[in-house]
Amino acid sequence: KYIPQKKIFDLCDDIPYYSKLIGDEKAYNIKMKYIKLAFGNSDISVVSAVRLKEKYKKFTNSKIIVVPNGHDIKPQQSQENKIPNDIKSIQKPIIGFLGTLFNFLDFELLNYIIFNRPRYNYVFVGGIENSFPIDKFRSYPNFIHLGKKPKDEIPTYIKNFDICLNPFKKHEVNDSVNPVKVFEYLAMKKPVISTAMYSLMKEKISDYIVFAQTKEEFLEKLDWIVNNNFYYNNIPEEIILEYNWDNLFTKMITELNYHGNLNL
């Protein structure tokens, strides 16, 4: 309240509900206190997901702008045909995942699809957090973890996936998330199968994602793509460009100027 300039509040994750998820009510209440103050004392707010706007709009009379996550993959990268050395010998179909293996992923779902389809190879690119039961998954010969890769090599790995996974658990925090990996998958024109995530399903880009409500449905849809060799996503180029970081930034600045009477 002591800042004389226009105040913009940016909330890029559902911070209070991280605490609620682990049962820490004290931390949740403290964070909610400051979330309310931030929304209530800002001239305009920016959030990264539709669910965040719906949940917290009661704390402010000011405009809340939704600017989702996006990607910075260039159009020509989806046409490159390089094959990284550590993926060359892996038999297809390659079912790929990009990102950290951590507690927000659905372990039961991953275990179900990997165990029940030994003829598919599941390739994971990214780090591992202690919360992930990696030893369980390493017991499967079709589970392949390649570790972290330099950012500029990520499009090449996605290019060599046949199908891309977004296997998040269903809960309050994940309903307020638009995972960056999904936008990168789609920018590379890959078929994507995802668990049902509320905010992601509200995005225009969701028309080009296959969503599943149960692990059985997830596997069924995975099989359909493999059996029909449906390894190309026909997402229009204009939608891919709309979710490019540069264009999202331009959109945000335009809306801040219009709704917040700013001069950015």
N, C-alpha and C positions, 0 to 999 in steps of 0.2 A: 504493500500500500504506500510505501515511501518512494517508489520509483515514479518520477514525473512523466517519463516517456510512455508511449503506447506499449502495452504488455502483451506478448504472445506466449501462450503456454503450449508446449508440445508434449504429448503423451504417446510414446511409441510402443507401449506394452501395458498389460493389465497388472501393474506393479503390486497393488494391494492383494490381489488374488493369488499371487505366488505364495504369500504368507498363509492365506486362508487354506490353500491346498495342502500345506504341511501341518495344519492344525495350530498355527501360531496366532491366536486371536489377538494377543497384545500388539504384535507387530502389524497385523491387519488393521486394527483400529487406529494406530498411530499413522500409518500410511494413508488411510482414508481421510483422516483429519486434514492432512496436507494436500491431498488430491482435491478435496472440497474447497480449501482456501485458494489453491492455484486456479481452479476453474472459475471460482467466484470473483477473483480479483484480476482476471485477465480481460483484455479488450476483445480478444479473439483467440480461439484455440485450434490446434491441429492434432488429429489423432490418426493412427495408422490402420484402423479397422472400423467397419460399420458398427460392430457390437460395442466398441468403446464409446462411440457417439451415443448410441441408444441407452447405454448404462449410465453415463455420467452427465447427460444433457440437463438433468434435473437440478444440477448444482450451478448452472449459469444461465443468464438471460442473453449472453452473447453468442455469436455465430461459432459453430464448430465445423471445421473443414475436415473431410476425410481424404487423406493422401496415403494410399496403400503402398506396400513395398513394390519393388520392381526389379529391373535387371540392367546390366550395362553391356550385354552381348551385342556385338555388331552383326548386321545382316549377313556379311560374307562368311562369318564364322560357322554358320549353319551349313555351309556348302563345302567346308574343308573335309578332307578324307584321310587325315593323319590317324595312325593307330599307335597309341603308347605301347612301349615294349612289354609292360607288365600286364597288358590285357590281350595281347596278340594270340596267346595260346588258349584262351578261355573260349570254350564252345558256346555257341548260341543256342537258345535265346539268352541274352544277358539282361537280367532285371536289375536295374541300377538305382542306387540311392546316393545322394550327395548331401554331405553335412555331418554334424557330430552325432554319434550314437549316444543318446542321453535319456534321462528319465521321462521325458515327455513323449517318447515314442511308445507305440503299442507293442510290448514284448510278445504278448500272447498271439497277436495277429502275425507278427514276423515269424514266430516259431511255427505257426500253423501253415503258412504258405511255403516256407522253406522245407519243412518236413514232408509235406504232402506232394510237393513237386520236385523230386530229386533230379529230374531231367532238365530243370531250369537252373541256370547259374545266377546267384545273387551277388552282385558286386557292390561293395560299400566304399565310398571315397570320403574320407574325413577323419576327424579325431574320435576318441572314445573317452567318455566320462566314467568315473568310478561306479556310478549308479547302474551302468549297463551291464547285464550278465553275459559278458563277452565269451567266457569259457563254455557256456552252454551252446552258443552259436558256432564256436570254432569246432565243435564236435561233428558238425555237418560238412561233408566234403564239398557241397555246392554253395557254402558260405565263403566268400572271398573278401577279405578286408585289405584294401590297398593303402590305407593310411592317408595322411594329409598330402595335398598337392598344391603347388604354387597357383595363385589365382589365375594367371594367364593360361594355365593348362586345363582349367576346369571345363571350358567349352569342348575341348577335344575328348575328354572322358564322357561327357554327356552325349556327344555325337556317336560314341561307340556303344551306348546303351540301346537296347531294343525297346524297352519299356521303362518308365521312371516311376518310382514309388514316393508317396507322401503319407507314411503310416503313423500319423499322430493319434494319441489317445483322445477319447471323447471326454472333455471336461470344460469347465468355465474358462480357464485361461486359454486353452487352445481355440475356443470359439472366438477369441479376440485377436487371433493371429492370422496374418497372411504370409506364409513362409516364403522367403526369398527364393529358395530352391525351385519352387513351383514355377515362378516366373522365368527362371533360367532354363528349366526343362522346356517350357513352351516356346521360349525364344529360339531354341534349337529344333523346334517343330517335332518334338517327341511325344508319343502318347503317354498320358499321366493317369495313374490310378491313385485316388486319395480317399482317406476316411472322411466322413462328413464333418466339415469345419464351417461353422455358421458364417463367419465374415468372408471367408474365401468363396463360399457358395453365393454370396451377394455381389461378387465382382463380375463385371462383364466377361472377363476371361474364363469364368467358370463354365461357360458353354462348351469349352474345349477340354474339360477335365472329366474323367470318369469317376464318379463318387460311389462309394459302397458303404452300407450301413452296418454290415456284419462281416466277420472274417470269412464266412462261407460265400457271401456275395462277392467279396473282394477277390477270392480265388477263382470264382466262376467268371468274373469279368477279365481277370488276368488270362485265364484259359482261352476265352473268346478272342482276345487280341492275338495271342500266339497262334491259335488254330486257323485264324483268318489272315495271318501275316500282315496285320494292320499296324505296321510299324512307322507310319508317317502321320503327323498331325496336320490337318488342313487349316489350321488357324490363320486367319487373314493377316497380312503383313501390317495393316494399319492398326490392328489391335495390339500386336507385338510392340509396335512403335509407341503406342499410347502408354505402355507400361515401362518404357525406357526411362531410366533415372533422370536424364536431362529434360525429357518432356514432362515428367511428374513434377520436377522442380519448377519448370515454367508455369505449370498449372497452379502450383501452390502460391507462387508469387502473384499471379494474376488474381487469384481469389482473395489473398490477403489484402491486396490493394483495393479490390472492389468492396469486400465486406468489412474490412477493418479501417477503411479510409486512411491507408498508409501510402507512402510514396517510396516504394522499394525499387 
